[in-house]
Amino acid sequence: MPLNVARIEAAGQILWAVDGPKGLRRLSGNYLTTRAFFEQGGPDDAAAAMATGELVTADRVLSPVTQDARFVCQATNYASHVKEVGGDPAAIVNNVIFTKASSCIVPADADIIRPSHVKLLDYEIELGLVLKRGWDRPQMISEANLADWIGGLVIVNDVTARDVQISHMQFHKSKSYRTFGPVGPFLVLPTPAELARWRELELILAVDGEERQRSLAGDMIFKPAETLAELTRIMDLSPGDLIATGTPGGVALHPPPPLVQAIAGFLSPAKRFAMFMKGQLKKPHYLRDGQLITSSIRTGDGSIDLGRQQNRVRAA
């Protein structure tokens, strides 16, 4: 089974620990960032701590991805999500890449704070890939050598203000408000054989106990290896950086019917947005203050388990 590593606060200190049969065992090293964890031998330290590490009690489990990391994301990357917004997965030929501000990263149990002007707050469970090795030039990355690059797996909730996304016509602003990126609880360190099973990971998200999203990661359109290879041709990335690989179907956002969209094409931008808001505010699945979002990612046999997130929505 993979090692499940946590970054925790215990007795006023920030520590790294590995989750074992008897509880959390402290790693010997102090790693200030996720990048330092990978660069300074954190995975080997975690393996050793499973046997010899001191048992420790967490006062709080923090995000295992620190806020210095770059936060890169994919959009429209699950066939089920493309279908629910009226698209054809076979017609998706471009990998849509954007970024979230890393200041939105929070622990897996943090409250999601809804800004007062946001009326259409949406959820997006995603499989996060954490790099153990960076690049500053194009690289040949394939399924065969994927484990040379990906060091860890995490749960990500790509929380989104849909009204901001549509009215401003951009992803970054609508997805980057503080607390809009719960990550963790664990940084799961898979072996190459375990990483090769990424398609078997099942993503499940519920709101107040009502299941909203359920999908296997294998429903991705652009797979991790090809996405990483493409990113090497675009930008430099470093150990500890986070790539969120898109969300499956089941989000709150649904496009208007084709006739309504056709009529909207003749309206001014302001009237078109007003029509959009009027329709979306009738949708029942947008998040409301006080609701509890529960997210998990694991294989069917439970041998790879990224843990569980619980996030309460509250007004700013």
C-alpha positions in Angstrom: 0.0 0.0 0.0 1.2 3.6 -0.6 2.4 5.8 2.2 -0.1 8.4 3.4 1.8 11.4 4.6 0.2 14.3 6.5 1.5 17.7 7.3 0.2 18.5 10.8 0.2 21.0 13.7 1.0 19.3 17.0 1.8 21.0 20.3 2.4 24.3 18.5 4.8 22.8 15.9 4.3 22.1 12.2 5.4 18.5 11.5 5.3 15.8 8.9 3.9 12.4 9.8 3.1 9.1 8.1 -0.2 7.4 8.8 0.3 3.8 10.1 -1.6 1.0 11.8 -1.2 2.6 15.2 -1.6 6.2 14.2 0.6 9.0 12.9 4.3 8.6 13.2 6.5 11.7 13.1 9.1 12.0 10.3 12.6 12.9 11.4 13.0 15.8 9.0 11.6 19.3 9.2 10.4 20.2 5.7 9.3 23.8 5.4 7.5 23.3 2.1 6.2 20.4 -0.1 9.1 21.2 -2.4 11.6 20.7 0.4 9.9 17.4 1.3 10.6 16.0 -2.1 14.1 17.6 -2.5 15.3 16.7 0.9 14.4 13.0 1.1 10.9 13.2 2.6 9.6 10.0 0.9 12.5 7.9 2.3 12.0 9.6 5.7 8.3 8.6 5.6 9.2 5.0 4.8 11.6 4.8 7.7 9.1 6.5 10.0 6.6 3.8 9.5 8.8 1.5 11.5 10.7 3.8 13.9 8.9 7.2 14.0 7.6 8.6 17.2 3.8 8.4 17.6 2.3 11.8 17.5 -1.2 13.3 17.9 -2.3 16.0 15.5 -4.1 19.0 16.8 -4.9 19.9 13.2 -4.1 18.3 9.8 -2.9 21.0 7.4 -2.7 21.0 3.6 0.1 18.7 2.4 0.7 21.1 -0.5 2.1 24.4 0.8 1.2 27.8 -0.6 4.5 28.4 -2.3 3.5 25.8 -4.9 2.2 26.6 -8.4 -1.4 25.5 -8.8 -2.1 24.4 -12.4 -5.5 23.1 -13.5 -7.3 21.4 -16.4 -10.8 22.3 -17.5 -13.4 20.2 -19.4 -11.2 17.1 -18.9 -13.8 14.5 -18.1 -16.2 13.1 -20.8 -19.1 13.1 -18.3 -18.6 16.8 -17.5 -18.3 17.8 -21.2 -21.6 16.0 -21.9 -23.5 17.7 -19.0 -22.5 21.1 -20.3 -23.8 20.3 -23.8 -20.5 19.3 -25.4 -19.2 16.3 -27.4 -16.1 14.7 -25.8 -15.0 13.5 -29.2 -14.8 17.2 -30.3 -12.5 18.2 -27.5 -9.1 18.5 -29.2 -7.3 21.1 -26.9 -6.2 20.6 -23.4 -7.5 23.7 -21.5 -4.9 24.8 -18.9 -5.3 27.6 -16.4 -4.0 28.5 -12.9 -5.5 29.1 -9.5 -3.8 31.4 -7.0 -1.9 29.2 -4.5 -3.2 31.5 -1.7 -6.5 29.7 -2.1 -5.0 26.4 -0.8 -6.4 25.4 2.6 -6.6 22.2 4.7 -9.0 19.4 3.9 -11.4 20.4 6.8 -11.3 24.1 6.3 -14.5 26.2 5.9 -15.1 27.5 2.3 -15.8 31.2 2.7 -18.3 32.5 0.2 -17.6 36.2 -0.7 -20.7 38.3 -0.2 -21.1 39.1 -4.0 -21.0 35.4 -5.0 -24.4 33.9 -5.6 -23.5 30.8 -7.7 -20.9 28.8 -5.6 -20.0 25.5 -7.2 -17.9 22.4 -6.2 -15.5 20.4 -8.3 -13.8 17.3 -6.9 -10.5 16.6 -8.7 -7.5 14.3 -8.6 -4.4 16.3 -7.8 -0.9 15.3 -9.0 2.1 16.6 -7.0 5.4 16.7 -8.8 8.5 15.2 -7.2 10.7 16.5 -10.1 10.5 19.7 -12.0 11.6 20.8 -15.5 12.9 23.9 -17.3 12.7 22.5 -20.9 10.5 20.1 -22.9 10.5 16.5 -21.6 9.5 13.1 -23.0 6.8 12.0 -20.5 4.8 8.8 -21.0 2.9 6.2 -19.1 6.1 4.2 -18.9 8.0 6.9 -17.0 5.2 8.8 -15.2 6.4 7.7 -11.8 9.7 9.5 -12.5 7.7 12.8 -12.3 4.7 12.4 -10.0 5.6 12.0 -6.4 2.2 12.3 -4.7 -1.6 12.2 -5.2 -4.1 14.4 -3.3 -7.8 15.3 -3.2 -8.5 18.8 -4.6 -11.8 20.7 -4.5 -11.7 23.3 -7.3 -14.3 25.6 -5.7 -15.7 28.1 -8.3 -17.8 31.2 -8.3 -19.8 30.6 -11.5 -21.3 34.1 -11.7 -17.8 35.6 -11.6 -16.6 33.0 -14.2 -19.3 33.8 -16.6 -19.5 37.6 -16.2 -15.7 38.0 -16.2 -15.1 35.3 -18.8 -12.1 33.8 -17.0 -11.3 30.9 -14.8 -8.5 32.4 -12.6 -10.4 35.0 -10.8 -13.5 32.9 -10.2 -11.5 30.0 -8.8 -8.9 31.8 -6.8 -10.7 33.4 -3.8 -9.1 32.5 -0.5 -10.3 29.0 0.7 -11.4 28.0 -2.8 -8.8 25.2 -2.9 -9.1 22.6 -0.1 -6.2 20.0 -0.6 -5.5 16.8 1.3 -5.8 15.5 3.9 -3.0 13.1 2.8 -0.1 13.4 0.4 -0.3 9.8 -0.9 3.1 8.5 -2.1 2.4 5.6 -4.6 4.8 3.1 -5.9 5.2 3.0 -9.7 2.8 0.0 -9.8 0.3 1.8 -7.7 0.5 5.0 -9.8 -0.2 2.9 -12.9 -3.6 2.2 -11.3 -4.6 5.9 -11.4 -7.6 5.1 -13.8 -9.1 3.0 -11.0 -9.4 5.8 -8.6 -13.0 6.7 -7.9 -13.9 10.3 -7.2 -17.0 10.9 -5.0 -18.4 14.2 -3.8 -21.6 14.7 -1.7 -23.3 17.8 -0.3 -25.2 17.3 3.0 -25.0 13.5 2.3 -26.5 13.8 -1.2 -24.1 12.3 -3.7 -23.4 14.8 -6.5 -20.3 13.5 -8.3 -19.0 9.9 -8.8 -16.6 8.9 -11.5 -13.5 6.9 -12.2 -10.4 8.9 -13.1 -10.2 6.9 -16.2 -12.9 9.1 -17.7 -10.3 11.8 -18.2 -9.9 13.0 -21.8 -6.3 14.2 -21.5 -4.4 11.7 -19.4 -1.7 12.7 -16.8 1.3 11.7 -19.0 0.2 13.7 -22.0 -0.8 16.7 -19.8 2.6 16.7 -18.1 4.4 16.4 -21.5 2.4 19.3 -22.8 3.1 21.4 -19.7 6.8 20.9 -20.2 6.5 22.7 -23.5 4.7 25.6 -21.9 6.1 26.4 -18.5 8.7 25.6 -15.9 7.4 23.7 -12.9 9.2 22.5 -9.7 9.0 19.7 -7.1 5.9 20.2 -4.9 3.9 22.0 -7.6 0.2 20.8 -7.9 -1.7 19.9 -11.1 -5.5 19.4 -10.7 -6.7 17.2 -13.5 -10.3 18.3 -14.0 -13.7 17.4 -12.6 -16.3 14.8 -13.6 -20.0 15.4 -14.3 -22.4 16.4 -11.5 -21.5 20.0 -10.9 -24.2 22.6 -10.2 -23.6 24.6 -13.4 -25.8 23.6 -16.4 -26.1 25.6 -19.6 -29.4 27.0 -20.7 -31.4 25.1 -23.3 -30.3 25.7 -26.9 -33.3 27.9 -27.7 -32.5 30.2 -24.8 -28.8 30.3 -25.8 -29.9 31.3 -29.4 -32.1 34.1 -28.1 -29.3 35.3 -25.7 -27.1 35.7 -28.7 -29.1 38.7 -29.8 -28.9 40.5 -26.4 -26.4 42.9 -25.0 -23.7 41.3 -22.7 -25.5 42.8 -19.6 -28.9 41.4 -20.6 -27.4 38.1 -21.5 -25.8 37.8 -18.1 -29.0 38.8 -16.4 -30.8 36.0 -18.3 -28.0 33.6 -17.3 -28.3 34.5 -13.6 -32.1 34.3 -13.6 -31.9 30.7 -15.0 -29.1 29.6 -12.8 -30.6 30.9 -9.6 -33.4 28.4 -10.1 -30.9 25.5 -10.1 -31.0 23.6 -6.8 -27.4 22.4 -6.5 -25.4 25.6 -6.0 -23.9 25.6 -2.6 -25.6 27.4 0.3 -24.2 28.7 3.5 -24.1 26.0 6.2 -23.9 23.1 3.8 -21.3 20.4 4.2 -19.2 19.1 1.3 -17.7 15.6 1.7 -15.1 14.4 -0.9 -13.1 11.2 -1.2 -10.9 9.4 -3.8 -9.9 5.8 -3.5 -9.7 2.6 -5.5 -12.5 0.1 -5.3 -10.5 -2.3 -3.2 -9.4 0.5 -0.8 -5.7 -0.3 -1.2 -5.1 3.3 -2.5 -7.1 5.8 -0.4 -6.4 9.5 -0.5 -8.6 10.2 2.6 -11.6 12.4 3.0 -12.4 16.1 2.9 -15.2 17.8 4.9 -15.8 21.5 4.2 -18.5 23.6 5.6 -19.7 26.6 3.5 -20.1 29.9 5.3 -20.6 33.5 4.3 -17.7 36.0 4.5 
